Amino acid sequence: MQPHDHSPLDDFIEFPEQDMLSRSTDFLSTMRRRHSVRQFSDRPVDRAVIENCILTAGTAPSGANHQPWHFAAIHSSSVKKKIRQQAEAHERGFYEGRAGQQWLDDLKPLGTDANKPYLELAPWLIAVFSQKSGEAEAGEKRQNYYVHESVGIAVGMLITALHNAGLATLTHTPKPMNFLTEVCQRPDNERAYMLIVAGYPADNATVPAHARQKKGLDEIASFL
Ligand SMILES: Cc1cc2nc3c(=O)[nH]c(=O)nc-3n(C[C@H](O)[C@H](O)[C@H](O)COP(=O)(O)O)c2cc1C
């Protein structure tokens, strides 16, 4: 295929109108069952499932289709241990004052603190990296566009794919996050963007009441 070629859109599926409504309603109920989970079981999860979810994230739209992301899927106990140790060290500073009172007050209803045992317990951590620039073929730098937006969309699709596969997730953003670059041995053009914890929830997992409160349609949408 030549770079400027186009091919027919031959994989679009049109559903009957009544099916569209029921499909969108069903998907809404599926997604309403997604919750950030902070108590994980150590039950193993097949790597093939994680691979499919990462491939799903990789189908995301991106500025000029440069796909400015990398997903480091971590299963190794020793790497997870390192991540937990470094994340907890940073989080202690955060909860002991660096966050500022307003942020700490806003986090209170979620009941989070500096202890992150799930970083070792959960079978998979997926560290997501954004690429400010990419490698062109001759080894020169290639400009990427709308990096933050593109990676954000890909992470949303990753979380949705993991949930759809039957896994619980947590979006975790240790602050600062740059230690992940070294732990995951990522190159200089990448920045740690987010850490996704994935696995089965622990039997006693809970969801904060605050997190269940989602804004209604009239609060988040307008139709013109
Ligand atoms: C960008 C981002 C960063 C987050 N960082 C953390 C985090 O570091 N630790 C944590 O426990 N939860 C974190 N969360 C999860 C939020 O607290 C959670 O999404 C919110 O309370 C709503 O709950 P829900 O995901 O169950 O709908 C983060 C979420 C987002 C989108």
The ligand as a Gaussian input file, in Angstrom:
#p B3LYP/6-31G(d) Opt

LIG

0 1
 C       -6.222000      11.005000      36.179000
 C       -6.678000      10.215000      37.380000
 C       -5.811000      10.026000      38.420000
 C       -6.194000       9.241000      39.524000
 N       -5.279000       8.998000      40.500000
 C       -5.618000       8.176000      41.511000
 C       -4.640000       7.811000      42.470000
 O       -3.472000       8.194000      42.375000
 N       -5.022000       7.004000      43.492000
 C       -6.297000       6.523000      43.608000
 O       -6.587000       5.784000      44.550000
 N       -7.250000       6.837000      42.688000
 C       -6.934000       7.639000      41.643000
 N       -7.855000       7.922000      40.672000
 C       -9.202000       7.313000      40.745000
 C      -10.272000       8.329000      41.136000
 O      -10.206000       8.606000      42.502000
 C      -11.624000       7.736000      40.747000
 O      -11.681000       7.601000      39.350000
 C      -12.802000       8.593000      41.205000
 O      -12.867000       8.635000      42.605000
 C      -14.114000       8.104000      40.643000
 O      -14.313000       6.752000      41.003000
 P      -14.586000       5.637000      39.909000
 O      -13.338000       5.499000      39.076000
 O      -14.891000       4.403000      40.686000
 O      -15.716000       6.105000      39.060000
 C       -7.496000       8.694000      39.576000
 C       -8.368000       8.907000      38.507000
 C       -7.961000       9.641000      37.415000
 C       -8.901000       9.805000      36.244000

